[in-house]
Amino acid sequence: MRLVFLGPPGAGKGTVAALLDDRLRVMHLSSGDMLREAVRRGDPLGQEANQYMKAGTLVPDQLVTGLVLRHLEGVEPRESFVLDGFPRTVEQAQASDEALAGRGQAPIDRAINFEIAPKTVVERLVGRRICQRCGIIYHVTRIPPRRASFCDRCGGPLKARTDDKPETILKRLAVYHEQTEPLLAFYRAQGKLRVLSGEYPIQEQYETLMDLLKKEQLVSDAG
Ligand code: AMP
């Protein structure tokens, strides 16, 4: 099963993808995580990408596509994965379709669009906290840790992302509408687009997705 998660920032894509990875061993591939890792390592790609990320704009296609496709090179031809935050432009989608086909890899089965109101996005991202050690995502009121500012799983410190500031969030939302929404038509034309509400609590979003994937026989009823 190969999925693409679409939808504005804060719609729950990363958290639902992490659950899929945890429970069904569907590999979670997040372009944002790959880029943040490149920034942390301080390599040239990371340094160049960082200026765009801080501004809330898209990192140029050739940088991101190269990075994500390099990660996909190590993936077995039929291994299940979910791409979270990639593709974000039609060019990226075309490049990944071509790369998968060119390497004899199974194609993307479905693109899931997480729909959410802008007001909810701002509330979620302003309260989002990430474990600096293991990457788990919390929210100060929706998914609070047991001990304030520390991860339940590994005890690592929790921090807000630097681009989760109100003015950058609004920029990222505008960029999403302008540059990523056209992708919906791309996947709709391929008959692969499905819609999920991002407004519900994460567990409900996950269960709704499971029902959808079972109905489409991408996940077995036992799964
Ligand atoms: P995310 O973690 O998905 O919210 O991504 C954080 C930031 O990384 C975005 O605001 C962009 O600057 C950059 N980014 C992540 N994925 C992509 C992508 N597929 N194309 C361009 N920029 C990206």
Residues whose N, C-alpha, C, O or C-beta is under 5 A from the ligand:
A	BS01	AMP	P9 S31 G32 D33 L35 Y52 M53 G56 T57 L58 V59 V64 G85 F86 P87 R88
